[in-house]
Amino acid sequence: MKKLIFMLMVCSLFAEKVESAEEIKITQESNVLVYTNLFWAPCKEAKMLLQSRGIDYSTKLVTFSKKKSIREMAKKTGGNTSIPQIFVDDKYFGGLLELKEYYKEK
């Protein structure tokens, strides 16, 4: 556990600057990647919301390779390890809350 916390702290120090979800536009032409878990309701909800808007997406499962996927995701998100985590055109968008807020405004 201590190693994971340390790793997350280090990742947050060296993570690329992430853009605000408000600056990112999701369109049907967007390349959307969702870090997801097979058995987690928020992941299913995020995918269903994208589908309802006609957005195609690809997934990266963290279900079976948690350590490696969590490290990779933490580095790309600036330390966020909750799922789902969403990337649009290789830019960090956020999680389910950001996605709901984004579509609430539309």
PyMOL commands that set and color helices and strands:
alter all, ss='L'
color gray80, all
select helices_A, chain A and resi 2-14+21-23+41-52+66-77+96-105
alter helices_A, ss='H'
color red, helices_A
select strands_A, chain A and resi 32-36+57-61+85-88+91-94
alter strands_A, ss='S'
color yellow, strands_A
deselect
rebuild
show_as cartoon
